[in-house]
Amino acid sequence: MAKQRRKADFPSKVCIVCGRPFQWRKKWADCWQEVKYCSDRCRRRRSQAQS
């Protein structure tokens, strides 16, 4: 049986729009290097990140 990972063991990043930290999610397993935004809302508001 495989060991379960604790939430603290997952990598995290900081959203470039809102500046909040967010954790790795299973749906991002294949594209974690390209993830820049914590949510769809921040992705839609990416024009604010130009500063």
N, C-alpha and C positions, 0 to 999 in steps of 0.2 A: 504494500500500500504506500502511495506517495505521501510525502509530508505536505501539509498545507502551509501556505505562506501567510505570514501576518501582514496586515494592512500596512504597517510601517516599513515593510521590506520592499514594497513596490516603488518604482521610480516616480518622481514628480517633476513638474515643470511650472513655470510662471506664465500666466496668460499675458500676451503682449498688448491686449486692449485694456483689461481691467486691473492687471497687476496681481491678481489673486493666484495662489498656488493651487494646482490640481493634480490628482493622482492618475496613474496609469489605469486604463480600463481594458477589459478583455477585448472589446470591439476594436481597440486600437493596436492590438498585438502585432498586426502586419505592417502598420504604418506609423508607429510611435515616433520615428525620426521626423516625420513631416507634420505632426500635430503641433499647432501653434496657439490654438484658442481653446478655452475651457468649455465653451458651449456654442450652440448655433447662434444664440443672441450676440455673443462677442464676434463670431465670424461675420455676421451681417453688419456689425458696427466697426469693422476693421479700418474704415477710413479715419477713425479717431486715433489709430495707432501710428499715424504718420508723423507725430511730433518727436 
